[in-house]
């Protein structure tokens, strides 16, 4: 079942194992899950992601980070 923004987390994995992120000194975004870095986003993509994260609530931020990391696409989770 999709949420209002088209995102879904039916299994509750984003709640039980949430993503986190940190900014790099060069303006990039490092996405973490389980304390390990899973993806580094740089350039324009990082700026867009940061802008979206600043406007998002916690649930939306988790979906944005999941999409950015590539772990959740088209309903297929890669765990």
C-alpha positions as CSV (number, residue, x, y, z in Angstrom):
1,X,0.0,0.0,0.0
2,X,1.4,3.4,-1.0
3,X,1.5,6.4,1.2
4,X,0.2,9.8,0.0
5,X,3.4,10.6,-1.8
6,X,3.6,7.2,-3.6
7,X,6.2,5.8,-1.2
8,X,5.6,2.6,0.7
9,X,7.2,0.8,3.6
10,X,4.8,-2.0,4.2
11,X,7.3,-4.2,6.0
12,X,8.4,-1.4,8.4
13,X,12.0,-1.7,7.5
14,X,12.6,2.1,7.4
15,X,11.4,2.3,11.0
16,X,13.3,-0.7,12.3
17,X,16.5,0.0,10.4
18,X,16.5,3.7,9.5
19,X,18.9,5.5,7.2
20,X,21.0,8.4,8.4
21,X,23.1,11.0,6.6
22,X,26.1,13.3,7.0
23,X,27.3,16.2,5.0
24,X,30.9,16.2,3.7
25,X,33.1,19.2,3.6
26,X,32.8,19.4,-0.1
27,X,29.0,19.6,-0.1
28,X,28.3,15.9,-0.6
29,X,25.9,13.7,1.3
30,X,27.0,10.3,2.7
31,X,24.0,8.0,3.3
32,X,24.4,5.5,6.2
33,X,22.4,2.5,7.2
34,X,23.2,0.4,10.2
35,X,26.1,2.7,11.0
36,X,27.8,1.9,7.6
37,X,28.1,4.2,4.6
38,X,26.0,2.8,1.7
39,X,26.2,5.7,-0.8
40,X,27.9,9.0,-1.4
41,X,25.9,11.6,-3.3
42,X,27.7,14.6,-4.8
43,X,27.3,17.6,-7.0
44,X,23.8,18.7,-8.1
45,X,22.2,15.5,-6.9
46,X,23.5,16.2,-3.4
47,X,22.2,19.8,-3.4
48,X,18.8,18.6,-4.6
49,X,18.7,15.8,-1.9
50,X,19.7,18.2,0.8
51,X,17.0,20.7,-0.2
52,X,14.4,17.9,-0.2
53,X,15.6,16.6,3.2
54,X,15.3,20.0,4.8
55,X,11.6,20.2,3.7
56,X,10.8,16.6,4.6
57,X,9.4,15.1,7.7
58,X,11.0,12.0,9.2
59,X,9.1,9.5,7.1
60,X,9.6,11.4,3.9
61,X,13.3,11.8,4.7
62,X,13.7,8.0,5.1
63,X,12.1,7.5,1.7
64,X,14.3,10.1,0.1
65,X,17.4,8.5,1.6
66,X,16.3,5.0,0.6
67,X,15.8,6.2,-3.0
68,X,19.1,8.0,-3.0
69,X,20.9,4.9,-1.8
70,X,19.3,2.6,-4.4
71,X,18.2,0.1,-1.7
72,X,14.5,0.6,-2.5
73,X,13.5,0.8,-6.2
74,X,10.3,-0.2,-7.9
75,X,9.3,-2.2,-4.8
76,X,12.3,-4.4,-4.8
77,X,14.4,-4.1,-1.7
78,X,18.0,-5.1,-1.9
79,X,19.0,-6.0,1.6
